[in-house]
Amino acid sequence: MIELFVKNGRLMTLMILIIIVSGLASLHILPRSEDPDMVNRAASVITKFPGASAERVEALVTEKIEQKLRKLSEIEYLASTSRPEISVIQVKLKGEVKDSEPVFSRIRDILSDVAPHLPKEALPSSLEDERSFAYTQLVSLNWAVDEAPDMLILGRYATELKSQLRLVDNTDIVEIHGQNPEEILVELNQDFIAMAGISLAQVSQAISNADVKIPAGKLVNNYNQMQIEISGALDSLDRIRSIPIISDQNSPLLVGDVAVVKRQIQKPANDLAIVNGKPALVVGTRMVKGVRVDLWSTQVAKKVAEFESMLPQSIKLEVLFDQNSYTTTRLADLVENIVIGFAIIAVVLFISLGFRSALIVVASLPLTVLFTLSVMNYYGLPIHQMSVTGLVVALGIMVDNAIVMTDTIQQKKQQGINGLKAVLDSVRHLWLPLLGSTLTTILAFMPIVLMPGDAGEFVGGIALSVIFALIGSYIISHTIVAGLAGRFIKVNNKSGWLQNGLALPSLENLFKKTLNFTLAKPRLTISLVFILPIMGFVMAKHLDEQFFPASDRDMFQIELFLPSQASIEATKRITEQVSTELEKHHEIEKLHWFIGKSAPSFYYNLISSKDGMQNYAQAMITATDFKAANRLIPELQVILDEAFPQAQVLVRKLEQGPPFNAPIEIRIFGPNLDTLQELGSQLRLIFSQTDDIMHSRATLLPGTPKVWLQADEDTLNGLNLSLVDIAKQLEAGLDGVVQGSIIEATESINVRVKISDSEREDINVLNNFPIVNSRDGTYFPLSAISQAKINPSRGAIPHRDGMRVNVIEGYVRSGVLPSVALAEIQQKITEQNFVMPSGYSLEIGGESDARDSAVGKLLSSVGIILILLITVVVLSFNSFRVSSIIFISAFMSTGLGLFSVYVFNHPFGFTVIIGLLGLMGLAINSAIVILAELKADPAAISGDENAIINGVLSCTRHISSTTITTVGGFLPLILAGGGFWPPFAIAIAGGTVLTTLLSFYFVPAAFYLMSNKKPFEQTSPAIS
């Protein structure tokens, strides 16, 4: 087949055209997004239990649901929080789950089964399984004039926009944030209705009786049947006002005479969205997986523009977040890195190989990239930052095969061998060693591909791109490159570097002298070469750990916590004051608050788990660029801490990697809440004594004030009342009773009857609450039968995997690595003799837990991969002793990579581990090339020093070229800055440079020692 490529130029041209057309077509149709698509393995079970304390929610709702859910083997952990009136259970599936929909369907079945066992007052549980992905676009509707916004009108327009966006092709989900239910409020004045001899229950019953939305039978005869319906169902505010009430004095009163009937948003609000300092509604929409974000965003922009043209002047539409802009910028930066790397590689090749050889090798690069895109399309790997970064990584690696093939053919031609024979001899000599080196590099990246869970899915695109590029590189180098080299490389006696590449005789002579020393003193050479990798392993202990670096993005977030009893209005007032402080910083371009609930996810690993927390607010902030954001974060943290001591304000970067609530988490498990709280307080004291910790929180919240009514049951019995009667009257008056509804278009709006807000503001007003005597209809104040006291109650009771837990969360100062702060905390825990009581346990969570989990999953397949790698190398050389040289080189290369990371002062993290795996593949590659050359020479096998030196010298040019091109391919990632890619690039690029010491000195020295010891095993025919 190779002979055809050399002789038949048309066949080669057709193959090149096929690769070009296929690659360009794949580039056009491949899906595009900012981040990789990951399986949704997280969900929340939300159950509302109106009027219940945290203890009742825990016992009657949370524990019952958890007991049923724990039976599912696919669940990795359950983390719940029982707060007054609401239970939130976070469900996290195991990383091995590839399709979560069947599991979530079974969870819904379990919730249906457990529903009859929950209190009848509890609302049906809902499974929220659409919160694990970032929205593709966030659009706000805001009031554009200087007057109080009409949230009812905004709500109608937001609902219409939601309907319009659902019509856009490939739209997955559309949700409105900041919208609260609309209702018809019948607001009563207690004193007024008492004087009129009317109770709240009578008004409620009158409205309920008037809302006749029930069948009234049918008329049926021999010819027709007609349904009967009584007119008068609630259909307007005037209809409600005109409902008659029968009072005890039989006075003709209407609802409108004793109550104010109005349309409003339900109060208190569940959550709020504040955009540009004004209440707003935010519509979040997300595209389905596997589509191009640029094409989808264009369709959404067109639909939004059409909708905006219909808006009144009083309403302003604004796009708060568009993932497409970040995707375009990120991919453009990565493509620019590819172009820069390509240019560096091209310059290096023209200098080192000469014009014709370099032109052939350079031509193989775009062909390999297009081949990779074709395979990505067939495999289903989209274009995103990880897969494109994989192309950047592969740029310096995939050129190796082409360099070796071209250089070998050129050398054979210079030896007087004709074109076809030079190609056939080169392919016959190189196909197995290059196959072995390619397979070993592929196997080095395979643990990343096989890594289960979110982390594996996030970074797996890098390894897949590299693997596809390596496969393409091998195929193209043995077909197109070999054919082109056989046809176009000419034997030129001229000594100019433009024809034959740059030659440095003095450097070559110096290198030859060092090789002579190596073979003269092989053991000493090996000892000297091993100094640097051993230093790398030693220095690795001193590397700071930052397993998941922060994102290099122009956005960051602020989380604000008030005491758990704070109302949503109190939280809103604090956010207004914080906004005033933030407006002083001109680097902040956008500031949006979401109160009472987590913000809509605008980043792939944000956790939305703050349902029902009216003391919580989260800000989404956009700065001028990521450098300004990183500069602002520590500055704002200090300013806001000093300005708002009454609140806990956390200014946080957006983090990479699996989501976690806080960088440092210490979980205390145990049965008694008071003991857990005391132990948590002791740990928080230790946290406060740690300089690098700026804030700490306990998930087991301290007691929140609660009003307890101590009623006199003897008096109640005499009045024919019970404690339940008192509770129901209070609930009906303070929270209201839904009696009927109004149907408008496709919406049903509840009619709520309750007392005015001014009559439920404090305890004094509560003491005057009129209680109805069911015996004679008379009234008396609540204070006549009970005493009101304020005592603390639980604000929240957290669980993890069914056990009570108090999680102490620590937030580190900007620029401080979590591992450093955690080590200091653990040291203080030991020094202060912090001992857990019997029945209580402690474990580490946060980044440390996520790190251990990710590393465990990454290493889960290493054993099998290692066996395969050994098999490939041993079969390639048919020798265990020669293979051992390769494996020692691979192991020592990791030490060199660690040494490079230490020298350039980067932290040790997940990206460094990935880089070390790639570096091992490159080290194996170089060792295989040299050993294949040495084993092909019988004189070298017998230990002839000159033969070994000549064999190493014959590999010098292409190993040096591949080393420089590899560094050139990674140079753009190093120069790009930030925290994510430079450690990764330094580990590979720096390690690759230092690995030449292993290739040029350790490998020949070890080969020489083995050749002198005893003959090698019989060489396989393929490389003999």
N, C-alpha and C positions, 0 to 999 in steps of 0.2 A: 504493500500500500504506500509506503514511504517513497518507493521508486516512482509511483505514479505522480506524487506531488512534485518530485524533482523534474520529471520529464514532461508532465502534462500541465502546462500553465493554466489552461482553461479550467481544469478541475480545482486547482488551488484558488483561482479567481472566484469560481462559483461558491466554494466553501466560505471564503471571506465574505462574499455578498450575503450568504445565508445568515452568517453570524451578525452582520451589520443590520440587516433588515429585522431579524428576530429580536435583537437587542433594542433597537429603536422602537419597535412596536410594543415591546414589554415596558419600556420606559413610559410610553404614552398611556398604557392601560393599567399599570400597577397602581394599587391603592396608595394614598399618601396620608400621613398623619404626623403629628409632632412626636408622639411617644408610641411604643409598641402596644398592640392590643393584648390585654391580659384577661384570663378567665375571671369572671366575677365570682369570687369566693366569700364575699362578705355580705351580710344582710342584718337587718334589725327587726326584732319583733316588738311592736309597740302596743301596749294595752293601757287604756285610760280607765281609771277607777275613781270617778268623781267623789270628792268628800273624804276619801280614805287617807289615813296617815301613812307614812313610809313603812311602819311596822306591819300594818294591815296589808299594804300592797305587796310586801315581801312574802308574808305568810300565805295570803289568799290567792295571789296571782303569780308572782315571779317563781316561787319554789315549785308550784304545780306545773308550770310550763317547762321549767328547767328539767324536772324529773323525766318528763316525756321526751324532751329533745336529746338528752344525754344518751338515749338508746341508739341514736344514729351513729354508726361507726365512721361516717365521712366527716364528722365535725371534729375540728382540731381543738377548739376551745369555745366556751361560752363566757361572756363577760356581761354582767347585768348591773343595772342601777335601779333600785326601788326608791322613788321619790314620792312625796305627797301627790296623790291623784294620778300617778303614771308609773308604768313599768317599762323599761327599755332594756332589751336583751340583745346584745351583739353576738352574732353567730359568725364564726370563722371556719371555713371548710379547709380540709387538708390540701396540701399542695398537689397530691396525686390526683385530685379530682379534676378531670378535664372538661366535663360537662356538668355544670352546676344546676341546670334547670330541673332535672329529675329529682335532685336532692331538695331543692326549694319547693317543688311540688309536694314531696312527702312531708316537708315541714308544715305546709299549709294544711295538709290532711290531719297532721297531729294537732294543729291549733283548732281545727274543727272538732276533733275528738275530745279535746280538753275543755272546750267552751262550756258544756253543761256542768262541769265541776267548778267553774268560777262563780263568784258572787253575781247575783242577777243585776246588781247595780253597775257591774263592770261592762264597759263597751266591748264589742268584738275585737279580738286581736288582729292586727294587720302586720303582714310581712313586707318590709321595705327592702327590696333587693335590687334597686336601681340607683343606689347612692355610691357605688364603688368606682364610678367613672367620672372623669371631668366633663363638664358641659363643653360642647364645641363653640357655643356662642351664648352670650348673655345680653339681653336687650331690656332696657328700662323704660318705663312710662312715668313721666314726672310732670308736676304742675309747673307751667311756664310763667305764670303771672304771680305778682306779689300779693297773694291772698291765701287764706287757708285752703289746702287742696281738698277737693271733693273725692274721697276715696271710693265712693260708690260709682262715680262716673269712670274713674280710673280702672276700677274693677271690671266694668262692662267692656271697656276697650281692651284691657289685658286678656280677658276671656276670648274676645274676638281674634286678637293677635295669636293666641294659643291655637285657636281653630284653624287660622290661616297657615300657620307654620306646620301644622300636622299634615297639610296637603302637599308639602314639599317632598319630592321623591327622596327615598333613602333616609327619612327622618325617623329616629328611633323613639325618642321621648321628648315631650314638652311639658314643663311644669312652671307654675307661677309661684314666686317667692315673695313673702310680705303681704299676701292676700289673706284677709280674715273673713269669716262668714258674714253675709248680709242677713239682717233680721228686721222684723217689724216689732218695735218695742212699745208695749203698753205700760207706761210708767205711772205708778200710783203714789199718791201722798198718803202716808199711813194715818196721819191725824185727820185729814179731810174725810177719808172713807170711814174712819171710826165714828166721826160726828154724824155721817150720813147713815150709819147703821149698816154698813156694807163691809164685808171682809174681802181680803184678797182672794180667798178660795171661791167666793161667790162670783167675783169678776172673772176669774179663770174658768169656772164652770159655765158661765154664761157664754163666753167666747167659744168654748169647746162645743157647747150644744148648738151654737149658731153655724158652725162650720160643717154643713151637711154635705159631706162628700161620700155618702153611702147610698146603696141602691134602695129604691122604694117600690120594688116589685115590677110586674109587667101586666099589660093588658093583652089577652090572647083571645082571638076568635077564629072562625073558620077561614078567614081571609088574611088577617094581619096579626102581627104581634108588635107591641110598642112598649118600650122601656119607660118607666116613670122615674123622674128625678125632681126633687124639691129644689126650687131656686132659692138663692140666698147664701150659697157657699161664699167663704171669704175670698174676695177678689180685688179689694182696694182698701186704702186707709179709711176712706169715708164709710165703707161698709162696716168696718170694725167699730168706728166711732158711733154708729147708729144702732149697735146691739143693745137691747134693753136689759136692765138689771132689776131683779125683784129684790128689794130691800126688806128688812124686817118691818119697816113702817109702811110697806107697800107704796113707797113714793115712786113715781115714774121717772127713773133715772136711766140715762144712757151711758155707755162706756166713755164716750167723749166728754160727759159731764164730770167724771171723777178721775180721769186719767189723760195724760198727754200721749197721743198715738203718733209715732214717728218712725221713719225708716232710717236705719243707721248700721254702721259696722259693729259687730258684736264687741262688747267691752267686758273685761279688759282684753286687749288684743293678745293673740297667741304669739305672734312674732311680727316684726317690723323690718322694713327695708328702707334705708335712708341713703339717697343718692344726691350728691351735691348739696347736702345739708337739708334736704326736703324729703318728706315721706314719699315713697315711690313703690311701684310694683315692678318686679324683675322677672322677665320671662326667660327661662333657661331652656335651651334646646340642644339635642345631641344627635349626631348622625349615626347610622348603623355602621357596624364594622365592615371593613373591606371595600370602602369607596374612597374616591379622591376628595380630600377635604377642600381643595381649591375649587373643584367643580361644584360640590355641594354648597359651599359658602357663597358662591356666585348666585345660585338659585335662591338661597335664603336672603341675600342682600336685595335681590330683585323683588321678592315678596315683601320684605320689610319696607322698601321704598314705595311700593304700591300702597301699602297700609298707611305709611306716614303721610302720603298725599291726601288721605281722607280724614286725618286728625284735625280737630279744631285748633285754633291758635293758642288756646289755653293749655294744651297738652304737648309736651316735648318728648320726642323719642330719641334715645341715645344708645349706641352699642357700647356696652361696658367692657366686654371681653370678646375677642375673636381669636380662636385658636389658629385659624389659618394664617394670621399675620406672624405668629410665633413660628409656625411650621415653615412658612416661606423663608423667614430670616434664618432659622437654624439650618435648613437644608441648603440655603444659599451659602452660608458660612462653610458648611462641610464640603460642598462642591468646590468652593474656592480653595479649601485645603487640598482637595484632590488635584486641582489644577496646579497649585504651587508645588505639591509633592511630585507631580508628573514632570514639571519643568526642572526641578532639582535632579530628579533621576535621569532625565534626558541629558542634562549637562554633564553629569558624572559619567554616563555611558559614552558620550562622544569623546570625552577626554581619555577614558580608560580603555575602550575597545577599538576606537577608530570609527571613521564615518560610516562605512557600509555596515559593519557589525552592529553598531549602536542604532542605526536606522531600523534594522530588522528587529532588534530587541524592543526598541521604543514602539514600533508598530504593533508589537504583541500586547502592549498594555491596554490600549482602547479595545482591542479585540477581546481580551480577557474580561474586561469590565462589561462589555456588551454580552458576552457569553454568560457572565454571572447574572446579569439582569434577566436574561432569558430563563435561566434555571430558577431564579427567584419568582418569576411569573408562574412557572410550572409548579413550583413547590407551594406557592401561596404566601411568600414572605413579602409584606408591603414595604414601601419606601418610607422610612422614618429615621430618626436621628441615630438609632442603633445600627440598622442595616447599612446606612450610608457611612457611618463611622467604621463599620467592618470593611468597607471598600477602601477607606483611608488606611486602615491597618494592613489590608492585603496588598496595598500598592507596592510597598517595599518588599513583600514576601513573594508575590506572584511573579516577580521578574527574575527570581533565582533560576528557575528551570530554563528560561529562555537564554539567560546569560551563559549558563553552563553548556547548553547545547550549542549555541553559536560559537563560543570560545573554543570548544573542542573541535568543531568542524573546521574552524579557522586554523587551528594548530595542525590538524591533519593535512589540510591543503598546503600549509607552509612546509610540510614534510615531503611534499611531492605527490600526495595521493590525489587522484582525480575527484571531481565533484560528487558523482554518484557513490563511488566507493567510500569517500570520506563521510558522506551522510550515513550510509548503511553501517559502516564501522562504528561511527559515533553513537547511533541509535542502539546498535547491538550492545555496545559497551555501557551505555548510560541508562537504558530503559529500566533495569531492575534497581540500581542504586537510587535513581531519581524517583522511581515508584515507591521505594522504601522510605526515602526522605519525605516525600509528599504524604504518604500514609501516616507516618509518625507525626508529622505536623498536624494533620487532620485529627489524629487520635489525641494530640495534646489539647485541642480545642473541644473535643467531644464532651468532657465533663460539663462544660457550660451549656451545651445543647441538651444534654440529658438531665440537667438540674431541674427538679420539679418545683412548682410554686411560683409565686409572683416574681421573685428575684430572677429566677431562671428565664421566665418569659420576657422579663424586661431587657436583660442583657444577651439573651440567646441569639438575637439578630446579628450581633457582632460575630459570633462564632460561625453562624450559618453562612454569612457573607464571605468570611475568610475561607471556609471549606469549599464553597462553590467556586471561589476564585482560584483556589489551589487545584481543584479538579480541572478547571478550564485551562489553567496555566500548563498543567502536565500534558493535556491533550494537544493544545496549540503548539507547545514547544516541540512535540514529537511529530507534528504534521506540518503545519504552516511554517513555523520558524525553521525547522530542519529543511523543508523544501526551499524556502527563500534563501537560506544560508548556502545550500548546495548550488543554487542557480546564480546568486549575485555576488557572493564573496569571492574576490579575485586574489590570486597570489601576487603580492607586490613587493618587489625587492627594495623599494624606497624605504628609508628609515624614518620618515616623518610621522609624528604622532597622529596626524589627521588620517593616515591610511591604516596604521597598525596600533594606534593607541599610545598613550603616554608611557614612555619607558624611563625609569630612573635607575641607571646602572649602579650608581653609588649606593642607593638605598637597597638595591637588590643584593649587592655584595655584602653590605652590612647584615642583611637578613640571613644570607647564606652562612656568614660567620656565626651568627647566633644559633643557627640550626646545627652547625658543626659542634658548638659547645653543648647543645642539647643532647646530641647523640653521644658525645664524649662523657658527659655526666648526666645521664637520664634521670637518675633518682634525685639528684640535687635540683634539676630543672623542674621536675614534678613538684617537689617541695616548695620551690619558689613560686610556681604558678598557682599553687593551692593557697597561698597566703591571702590573696584578695578575696576569694570566695569564702574562706573560713572567717575572715574579718567581717564579711557581709552577714554571715550567720550570727556572729557575736553581736554586731551592731544592731541586728534586727530586734534584739531585746530592748534596745533603747529607743526604738521608733515609737512615736505617738500613734495611737490607733484612732482613725476616723473611718469607720467601716463604710458609712454611707455619706459622702460629702454633700454639702449644700448645693442647691441648684444655682447655676449662673443665669439668673433671670432678673428682669427689672421689677419684679413684683415681690412683695412680702406681705405678712399678715400681722395683725394685732388682735390678741385675745384679751378680753376684759371681764373680770369676775368681781361682782359685788357680793356682800353677805347673802346667803341663800334666801332670806326672807324679803329681799328687795323686790319691788314691783317692776314691771316693764317700763313704766313711766320714769321711775328713778334711774333705771339703767339708761334710758334714752337721754335724760338730762346730763349724765356723766359723759356719754359719747359726744354730746354737743360741746361740752367743755374741752374734751380731748381734741375734737376737730378744730376748735379755735386755736389750740396750741400747735397742731400740726400744720395749719395754714401758714404759719410763720416760715416754714421751710419750703423754699421755691422749687427744690428738687422733686417734690411730690406733685405729680400731675393729676392723679385721680385718687379719690378717697370715698369709699362706699361702706356703710355699716349695715350689718344684719343682726338684729336684736331678738333675743328669746329663742334662738335656734342657730345652728351652724349655717354659715354662708353656703350658697350653692357652690359645689366643688368646681374650682377653676384651675386645679392642678391634680395630677393623676393620683396622688397618694394622700390627699386630705381626708380626714375622718369626719363624717357627718353624724355625730352621736349626741348632740346637745338638745334634743327635743324636750320641750316643757321647761327649759331653764330660763326663766324671765330675768334672772340676775346675770345673764351672760350676753356678751356681744362680741362679734367678730368683724374686723375691718379688712377689706380687700384694698390694698394700696399699690399703685403703680408709680414708679419713679422714672426719672429721665433715662436711666440706663442701669445695668446691674451693678456697676461700680458705685453709682450714687446710692443705690439701695443698700449695698454692703457698708457704705460709709455712714448712712443714716441710722442703721439698726442699733449699734451700740450707743450712739448719741441720743437717740430718742428714748432708749430704755432708761437712761439716767434722768433725762428731763421729765418723763412721765412719772417715774417713781417718786420724784421729789414733788411734783405738782399735784399728784392725786394719791395721797397716802390712804384715803378711804377705800380705794379700789386696788385690786391686783391686776396690773397691766403687763402683758407679756408681748414683747416685740420679737417676732420670730421669722427666721428665714424659711424659705421653702426647701424641704429636705428631699434628697434622693433616696431610693430604696423602698423597702416595705414600710408601710405606715406604722407609727407608734405615737402614743399620746404625748410622751415627754422623752427627752434624751436619756434621762436617768429615772428609772422606776425601781423601787424596792417594795415588794408585796409582802404583807404580813397576813397570814391566814390564822384563823382561830374562831371559836364559837361565840365568845362574849364580846358584845359591841363596846362596852365600856373599857374592857381591857385592850381591845384593838385600838380604841381611840387614845388611850394612855400611851401605848407603845408607839403609835404614830406620832404623838406629840414629842416623845423622846427622840425619835428619828429626825423629826423636823428641826429640833434644837441642834442636832449634829449637822444637819444641812446648813443651818444658819451660821454655824461656826466655820463653814468651808468658804473660803474667799471666792472661789470660782462659781459658786451657786448664787444666782441673783434672786431666784424665787423658788418656793416650794409650795406644794399643795397636797392635801390629803383627800382622797375620794370619799372617805367616811366623814361626812360633814359634821361639824359641831351642832349642838342643839339649836334649833331655830324657835323663836317665840311663837307660842300657840295659845289661843284663848280657850280655857277650860271652864265650862259652866257646871256648877254644883247645884243641882235642883233639889228641892225639898219634895221627896216622893209622897210623903203623907199629905201635904197640901195638894199635890197634883191628883191624888186619888180622890180627895174630897171634891175636886172640881171636875171629876170624870175625865181626867187627862192622863197621858202616859209620857214617859221620856221620849218615845218614838214620835208622839204627836208634836211635842215641842221641837224636836229636830226637823220634822217635816215642815212645820210652819216657818221655822227660821230659814231652811233651805229655799222654800218657795218664795219667801220675801227677799232674801239677800241675793240668791243666784238666779231666781226666776223660774218660771214653769212654762214650758213650750205647750201652747194650746192652739192647735190648728196651724194652717199654712196657707200661703197665697201662691198660686201657680202663675208664673210669668214666663211665657215661651216654653223653654225646656227646663227652667229652674223652679225649684220649690223653696220658698222663703218662709222660714219659721216665724211664728208669732209668739213672742215671749212676754209674759206678764211678771213684773217685779216692782219693788219699791224704787224710788229715785236713788241715785248714787250718793246724794248728800246725806242720806239716812243710813248709810252703812260704812262710814269712814272711820269710826273709833269706838272704843268701849262705852263711852258715855252715851252715845247714840244707841248702841246695842242694848244698854240697860233699859232704855225707854221703848224698846221694840214691843208693840202691842200683841199680846197673846190672846187668841179667841177662846173663850170658854164654850166648849161644844154643848154644854147643857142648856144654857140660856142665851148664847150668842153675845154675852157681854165681853168687854175687853179689860185687860189689866196689864201693866208693864212687866217686862221680863224680870226686872229686879225684884218684883214682889214674890217670885217663886224660886229664884236662884241667885247665886253669887258668882261673879265673873273673876277669874284669876288668869294671869299670864304665866305660863310655865314652859320650859323648853321641850322640844320634841325633835326627833331625828329629821335632819334635812335630806339625807340620802343614805341608803344602805347598799353598798356594792357587793357583788358576788363574782367569783371566777370559778368556773367549772363546778358550780353548785355549792361552793364553800364561801362563807363570809370572808371578806378580805378588806384590808385598808391599804391602798396603794399610795405611797409617798412619791410624788412626782417632783423631780428636780429639773430646773431650767438653768442651763449654764450661760455664762457671759459670752457675748459675741467674740469669736476668735479662740475660745477655749474648747478643746476637744473633750467630748463626754467621757472618754476613757480616763483622761487625766483627773477629772473631777471625781469620777466614780472610785478610782484608786485611792484618792485622798479620803473620801467618805468611808470606804471599807477599812482604811487604816485607823480612822477615828473610832469606828465601831469597835474595833479590836482593842484599842487603847482604853476606851471608856468601859470595857467589859460589859457591853450590851448583850444580855443573855435573854433568850426567849423562854417564857414559862412553859411548863409541860402542856402539851396539847396545841402549841402554837408553832408555826414554822415561818421561815423567811426565804424568799427567792428574789433573784435579780431579774428585772424586766427592761423595758426601754430599748435603746440601741444595742446594748449588750446582748439581750435575749434575741433580738432580730439578727444580730451578727452570728451568734452561735447556731441559730436555726439555719441561716443561709449557708454557712460554711459546712454544716453537717449535710445539707442537701447537695452542695457542690461536690463534696468528697464521697457521697454515697455510691457513685459509679466509678470512682477512681480505681478500685481493685480490679474490676473487669477490664477497664481501659488499659491498665498497666500490663495485664497478662497479654492482651492483644498487641500492645506496643512491643513487648518483648518478643512475641511470636513473629511479628513482621520483621524486626531487626535480625533475629536469629536466622530466619528463613532467607533473608536477603544475603547474609554473609556465610551461612552454613557453619557458623562458629560461635560458640559461647564466649570464648576468650575475646575475640574481636568485638562482639556485642557488648561485653562488659566495659570496654573503652567508651563506647557510645553512651551507655547509661551513666557512667561516672561523669562524663562531660555534661549530660543533661542535668544531673543532680547539682554539680558545681555551678552550672549556669544560673541556678536560682539564687545561689549566694552572691553571684556577681550582680544580678538584678537588684537584690536587697541592698547591696553596697551602693549601687547607683542611686537608689531612692534615698538612702541615708545621706549621701554626699550632697544631693540637691535639696535636702531638708523637706521632703514630702512625708506626710503621714502614711502609715500602713493601713490599707483598706481593701475593700472588695475588688476595686479596679486593679490594684496592684497584684492581687492573687491571679486575676485573669491575665494580666500582663506576664506574670511568671510562667503560667502555663504555655502561653505563646512563645516565650523565650526558650523554654525547654525544647519546643519543636524546632526552632531555628538552630539551636545548638546541635541537636541531633542531625539536622540537615547538613550542616558544615562538616561534622565528623564523618558522616556517611560518604560525602563527596571525596574527602581525602583518603579514607580507608579503602574506598572502591578503587581509587587510583593506585594505591600502594599494593593492594592484593592482585591487581592486574599485571604486576611486574614480578616475575619469579625471583629476580635478583633482590628486590625489596623484601620478599617473603623470607628469603634465606638470610636476611640481616645485613645486606650490603648497604653501607652508610651512604654512598654516593647515590645509589638507586632511591633510597628513602628521601634524601634531600631533593633530588630531581623530581620525584613524585609530588612532594609538597610544593616545590616551586611551580610546577605545572598547574597547580590549583590556586596559586596565590592571586592571580589576576581576577578570576571570577569570584573567589571568596571575598577579596577586598572590595570588588565592585558591588556584590550583593550586600555586604555590610554597609557600605556608604549609601547605597540606594535605600536600604531599610531605614537607616537614620534619616535620610532625606524624606522618606514617606511619612515618618512620624514627626518631623520637625514642625510642620504646621500646627499639629495638635499641641506641641510643647509651647510654641510661641503664642497660641491663642489665649493662654492664661486660664484662670478659673480654678476650681477645685476638683472637677470631675476627671478630665482627660489627662492633664499633665503628669500625675503620678503613674498612670497607666502607660503613657508614652515613654516616660523616663525609664520605667522598669524594663521595657523591651529595647528601646534604642540604646540606652546606656549599657544594658546587659549585653546587647549584641556586639557593641564595640569591644567590650572586655572579653567576650567569649572567643574573640580571635586568638587570645592567649592560649585558650584550651585547644583550639583547632590547630594552631601553628606549632605549639610546643608540647602540650601534654599528649596529644594524639600521636605524633611521631615518636615521642620518647617512650610511651607505653607500648606502641607497636614494635619498636626496636627491642625493648626488654623481652617482650613475648616471643619475638622471632629468634632471639638468642637462647631462649629457655628450651623450646622444643618446636618442632615443625607444627604449622597450623593444620587444622583439619582440611580435608579435600575441598578445594574451592568448587563452588557450583558452576556448571557449564555456562550459565548465563553471564557470569562476570569474569570468567577465566580468560 
